[in-house]
Amino acid sequence: MKVIKTVRLLNEIADERITAMIEMRLEDQEAGMVEELLETYLSDLSFEIGRTDEYGFRQELKRKKHMVQDVISRMHERAA
């Protein structure tokens, strides 16, 4: 069983950042599915970033992309 100890989700509410800590226990198959979903979302974000003209929205997409990359990296570290 793989354990995802901590995932930080940053939500901006009224210009304040709130950090939520989530702990999940996943079977290997479930962890693989989550990783696959994140990889697909990462690919979609990259495509959307390339198509987006509006600077502010592009920056938001890039921020999300870095967050997803960070979560995927942490999942790989914990699996090793």
C-alpha positions as CSV (number, residue, x, y, z in Angstrom):
1,M,0.0,0.0,0.0
2,K,1.3,3.4,-0.9
3,V,0.7,6.3,1.4
4,I,0.4,9.9,0.3
5,K,1.3,11.6,3.5
6,T,0.7,15.2,2.7
7,V,-0.7,17.1,-0.2
8,R,-0.8,20.9,0.1
9,L,-3.7,22.5,-1.6
10,L,-3.5,26.3,-1.9
11,N,-6.7,28.1,-2.2
12,E,-6.9,31.9,-2.6
13,I,-9.9,33.2,-0.7
14,A,-10.2,37.0,-0.4
15,D,-6.4,37.4,-1.2
16,E,-5.5,35.1,1.7
17,R,-3.7,31.8,1.2
18,I,-5.0,28.8,3.2
19,T,-3.0,25.6,3.3
20,A,-5.0,22.4,3.8
21,M,-3.1,19.2,4.7
22,I,-4.7,16.0,3.4
23,E,-3.5,12.5,4.3
24,M,-4.7,9.6,2.2
25,R,-3.9,5.9,2.2
26,L,-4.1,4.4,-1.3
27,E,-3.7,0.9,-2.6
28,D,-1.0,0.6,-5.3
29,Q,-3.6,0.4,-8.0
30,E,-5.4,3.5,-6.7
31,A,-2.1,5.5,-6.4
32,G,-1.3,4.5,-10.0
33,M,-4.7,5.8,-11.1
34,V,-4.2,9.1,-9.3
35,E,-0.8,9.5,-10.8
36,E,-2.2,8.7,-14.3
37,L,-5.0,11.3,-13.8
38,L,-2.4,13.9,-12.7
39,E,-0.2,13.2,-15.7
40,T,-3.2,13.6,-18.0
41,Y,-4.1,16.9,-16.3
42,L,-0.5,18.0,-16.6
43,S,-0.5,17.3,-20.3
44,D,-3.8,19.2,-20.7
45,L,-2.4,22.2,-18.8
46,S,0.6,22.3,-21.0
47,F,-1.6,22.3,-24.1
48,E,-3.8,25.0,-22.7
49,I,-0.9,27.2,-21.6
50,G,0.4,27.1,-25.3
51,R,-3.1,28.2,-26.5
52,T,-3.7,31.0,-24.0
53,D,-3.1,34.6,-25.0
54,E,-4.2,36.3,-21.8
55,Y,-1.2,36.9,-19.6
56,G,-2.9,36.6,-16.2
57,F,-4.7,33.4,-17.1
58,R,-1.6,31.9,-18.6
59,Q,0.3,32.7,-15.3
60,E,-2.5,31.0,-13.3
61,L,-2.2,27.9,-15.5
62,K,1.5,27.8,-15.1
63,R,1.1,28.0,-11.3
64,K,-1.3,25.0,-11.4
65,K,1.2,23.2,-13.7
66,H,4.0,23.6,-11.1
67,M,1.7,22.5,-8.3
68,V,0.8,19.3,-10.2
69,Q,4.4,18.6,-11.1
70,D,5.3,19.0,-7.4
71,V,2.6,16.5,-6.3
72,I,3.7,14.0,-8.9
73,S,7.3,14.4,-7.8
74,R,6.4,13.8,-4.2
75,M,4.4,10.7,-5.1
76,H,7.5,9.3,-6.9
77,E,9.7,10.1,-3.9
78,R,7.4,8.3,-1.5
79,A,7.1,5.3,-3.9
80,A,10.9,4.9,-3.9
